[in-house]
Amino acid sequence: MEQLLSILIGILVASAVYLMLARNLLRFLFGLILLSNAANLTIFVAGRLTPGAPPLVPDGLDAPIGVVANALPQALVLTAIVIGFGLFAFALILAFRAYQSLGTLNTDDMRVAEPKEPHS
């Protein structure tokens, strides 16, 4: 199963890089989200996929009984998902405001600080 997920991570990273190299700001954002998902999946796979019970500790014991799932990668991925969604929502609003102000999502045309020099 890890091999299949490794291939999926590679496909997600390749797709993300392809989208992030585009000149469109919205495609860049979608590539950023794909890259974030690939990183989350990498963290999850690095914690090893083992079939087991939830990591719950019964009353009166110091450790869970039997084989349990690793809780640390799950907690890291859950935190990364929340932070990634917040970043995406903020960046999407920035892109929307940039489109309202500049009238384009093409990054080459968004040169407000360094306008193109007129040809003489």
PyMOL commands that set and color helices and strands:
alter all, ss='L'
color gray80, all
select helices_A, chain A and resi 2-20+25-46+71-102+107-109
alter helices_A, ss='H'
color red, helices_A
deselect
rebuild
show_as cartoon
